[in-house]
Structures are given as structure tokens and as C-alpha cells.
Amino acid sequence: MKDIFYTLAHVTFGFLASVSVLISPILTVINFLIFLIYELDEEWNISDEAYQELREYGFGFGLGTVVMLITLLNKICIGG
């Protein structure tokens, strides 16, 4: 159960990082750097498998990007 919570947290943070570009592009970079530093710190201190958590973050980031692109294409094609 704990693993599912952590996975969802990483995916959610990645999703929010990609959507934060709507507020300011620099927020996306800051969110990624914060997450990367956090994961590297965990890797060095507790030998956590950071690559899996970065993959989960990347999945959320990609999901957020796809949602934004679909929304944009919908507005362009349909005019909604």
C-alpha cells in the first residue's frame, strides 16, 4: 500500500510539473531540479533506487504533456 502511495505521488508531481508550464516555464525546470536533487539525496543516503522514481516522475510528466497537447489540438481543430 505504501508503494502505491509513493508511486502516485511521483506521478502526480511529474504531472503537476508539466502543467506548471502554463503558469511559467521556469516552474517546470525548478520542479524537475527539486525532484532530481531530492532523489539523488535519497540515493546517496539510503541507497534508494532513484531511477524507478525518476521513471514514475517522467510518466506523470509525459501524461501531463499529452493532456495539454490534446487540449490544445482540440481548441485548434474544433475551435472550442
C-alpha positions in Angstrom: 0.0 0.0 0.0 2.9 2.3 0.8 4.5 1.7 -2.6 1.3 2.6 -4.4 1.1 5.9 -2.5 4.7 6.8 -3.3 4.2 5.8 -7.0 1.1 8.0 -7.2 3.0 10.9 -5.5 5.8 10.7 -8.0 3.4 10.5 -11.0 1.4 13.4 -9.6 4.4 15.6 -9.0 5.6 14.9 -12.6 2.1 15.7 -13.9 2.0 19.0 -12.0 5.5 19.9 -13.1 4.4 19.6 -16.7 1.2 21.6 -16.2 3.1 24.3 -14.3 4.5 25.5 -17.6 1.1 27.2 -18.1 2.0 29.5 -15.2 5.6 30.0 -16.0 8.1 27.8 -18.0 10.7 28.3 -15.3 8.5 26.5 -12.8 8.8 23.3 -14.8 12.6 23.5 -14.6 12.6 24.3 -10.9 10.2 21.4 -10.2 12.4 19.0 -12.0 15.6 20.2 -10.3 14.0 20.0 -6.9 12.8 16.4 -7.6 16.2 15.4 -9.0 18.1 16.7 -6.0 15.7 15.0 -3.7 16.1 11.7 -5.5 19.8 11.9 -5.7 20.0 12.7 -1.9 17.9 9.6 -1.2 20.1 7.5 -3.5 23.3 8.6 -1.8 21.9 8.4 1.8 19.7 5.4 1.8 20.6 3.7 -1.5 17.1 4.1 -2.8 16.5 3.1 -6.4 16.1 6.6 -7.8 15.9 5.5 -11.4 12.5 3.9 -10.7 11.2 7.1 -9.0 12.5 9.2 -11.9 10.7 6.9 -14.3 7.5 7.4 -12.4 8.0 11.2 -12.4 8.7 11.0 -16.2 5.5 9.1 -16.7 3.5 11.8 -14.9 5.3 14.5 -16.8 4.6 12.8 -20.1 1.0 12.3 -19.2 0.6 16.0 -18.4 2.2 17.0 -21.6 -0.1 14.7 -23.6 -3.1 16.1 -21.9 -2.0 19.7 -22.6 -1.3 18.8 -26.3 -4.7 17.1 -26.7 -6.4 20.1 -25.2 -4.5 22.5 -27.4 -5.3 20.4 -30.6 -8.9 20.3 -29.6 -9.1 24.1 -29.4 -7.3 24.5 -32.7 -9.2 21.8 -34.7 -12.7 22.3 -33.2 -12.4 25.9 -32.2 -13.7 25.1 -28.7 
